[in-house]
């Protein structure tokens, strides 16, 4: 089990990175239709399968980061999942012919930032 020392900045970052996965996991299952529509819009083959694989990967990452289990591996996987999410957002923007950076207007800024936060966690726990 990992540390829960809330005075340690890397522990706070680890927990924040893990907690932020919870709404993303829930968004894929409660209800799944909006997330499924995104996977379809991005033109994933077998969008149902990819959506549930993504939810599974995010669940593994969330548990690993929150409990401090295989933390470096969980953080690296989280970074990868988030980079793929950023790429999917970018792809949708290209399909719609409206590429954007800022997350609040539909861009990929947020998953890129969050991915970098996961990389920092992974690097800190890889020592």
C-alpha positions as CSV (number, residue, x, y, z in Angstrom):
1,X,0.0,0.0,0.0
2,X,1.2,3.5,-0.8
3,X,1.7,6.4,1.5
4,X,-1.2,8.6,2.4
5,X,0.9,11.4,3.8
6,X,-1.0,14.5,2.7
7,X,1.9,16.7,3.4
8,X,3.9,15.0,0.6
9,X,3.2,16.9,-2.7
10,X,3.8,13.8,-4.8
11,X,1.2,11.8,-2.7
12,X,-1.3,14.6,-3.3
13,X,-0.6,14.6,-7.0
14,X,-0.9,10.8,-7.1
15,X,-4.3,10.9,-5.3
16,X,-5.6,13.7,-7.4
17,X,-4.6,11.9,-10.6
18,X,-6.4,8.8,-9.3
19,X,-9.5,10.6,-8.1
20,X,-10.0,12.4,-11.4
21,X,-10.4,9.0,-13.1
22,X,-13.6,8.3,-11.1
23,X,-15.9,10.6,-13.2
24,X,-14.4,9.3,-16.4
25,X,-15.1,5.7,-15.4
26,X,-18.6,6.6,-14.3
27,X,-19.2,8.4,-17.6
28,X,-18.6,5.2,-19.5
29,X,-21.1,3.1,-17.5
30,X,-23.7,5.5,-16.0
31,X,-25.1,5.7,-18.7
32,X,-22.7,4.6,-21.4
33,X,-24.5,6.2,-24.3
34,X,-22.8,9.6,-24.4
35,X,-19.3,8.0,-24.1
36,X,-20.3,5.4,-26.7
37,X,-21.4,8.2,-29.0
38,X,-18.0,9.8,-28.7
39,X,-16.2,6.5,-29.5
40,X,-18.5,6.1,-32.6
41,X,-17.9,9.7,-33.7
42,X,-14.1,9.2,-33.5
43,X,-14.7,6.1,-35.7
44,X,-13.2,3.5,-33.4
45,X,-13.7,0.0,-34.8
46,X,-16.0,-1.9,-32.3
47,X,-16.7,1.2,-30.2
48,X,-18.4,-0.8,-27.5
49,X,-15.3,-2.9,-27.0
50,X,-12.9,0.1,-26.9
51,X,-15.2,2.0,-24.5
52,X,-15.3,-0.9,-22.0
53,X,-11.5,-1.6,-22.5
54,X,-10.9,2.1,-21.7
55,X,-13.2,1.9,-18.7
56,X,-11.3,-1.2,-17.5
57,X,-7.9,0.4,-18.0
58,X,-9.0,3.6,-16.2
59,X,-10.3,1.5,-13.3
60,X,-7.0,-0.3,-13.0
61,X,-5.2,3.1,-13.0
62,X,-7.6,4.6,-10.5
63,X,-7.2,1.7,-8.0
64,X,-3.4,1.7,-8.5
65,X,-3.0,5.4,-7.9
66,X,-5.5,5.7,-5.0
67,X,-4.1,2.7,-3.1
68,X,-0.5,3.1,-4.2
69,X,-0.4,-0.3,-5.7
70,X,2.2,-0.7,-8.5
71,X,2.1,3.1,-8.6
72,X,4.6,3.7,-11.3
73,X,3.0,1.2,-13.6
74,X,-0.5,2.6,-12.9
75,X,0.7,6.1,-13.6
76,X,2.5,5.1,-16.8
77,X,-0.7,3.4,-17.9
78,X,-2.8,6.4,-16.9
79,X,-0.5,8.7,-19.0
80,X,-0.9,6.4,-22.0
81,X,-4.7,6.2,-21.6
82,X,-4.8,10.0,-21.4
83,X,-2.6,10.5,-24.4
84,X,-4.8,8.2,-26.4
85,X,-7.8,10.2,-25.1
86,X,-6.1,13.4,-26.3
87,X,-5.5,11.9,-29.7
88,X,-9.1,10.8,-29.9
89,X,-10.3,14.3,-29.1
90,X,-7.9,15.7,-31.7
91,X,-9.1,13.1,-34.3
92,X,-12.8,14.1,-33.6
93,X,-11.8,17.8,-34.1
94,X,-10.1,17.0,-37.4
95,X,-13.2,15.0,-38.5
96,X,-15.3,18.0,-37.7
97,X,-12.7,20.3,-39.3
98,X,-12.5,22.3,-36.1
99,X,-9.1,21.5,-34.4
100,X,-8.9,23.2,-30.9
101,X,-6.4,23.2,-28.1
102,X,-8.5,24.6,-25.2
103,X,-10.5,21.9,-23.3
104,X,-13.3,24.2,-22.4
105,X,-14.2,24.5,-26.0
106,X,-13.7,20.9,-26.9
107,X,-9.9,20.6,-27.3
108,X,-7.3,18.3,-25.9
109,X,-5.6,20.6,-23.4
110,X,-7.0,18.8,-20.3
111,X,-6.0,15.2,-21.1
112,X,-2.5,16.3,-22.2
113,X,-2.0,18.2,-18.9
114,X,-3.4,15.3,-16.8
115,X,-1.2,12.8,-18.8
116,X,1.9,14.9,-17.9
117,X,0.8,14.9,-14.2
118,X,0.7,11.1,-14.4
119,X,4.2,11.1,-16.0
120,X,5.4,13.1,-13.0
121,X,3.9,10.6,-10.6
122,X,5.3,7.6,-12.6
123,X,8.8,9.2,-12.6
124,X,8.6,9.9,-8.8
125,X,7.6,6.4,-8.0
126,X,10.1,4.8,-10.4
127,X,13.0,5.8,-8.3
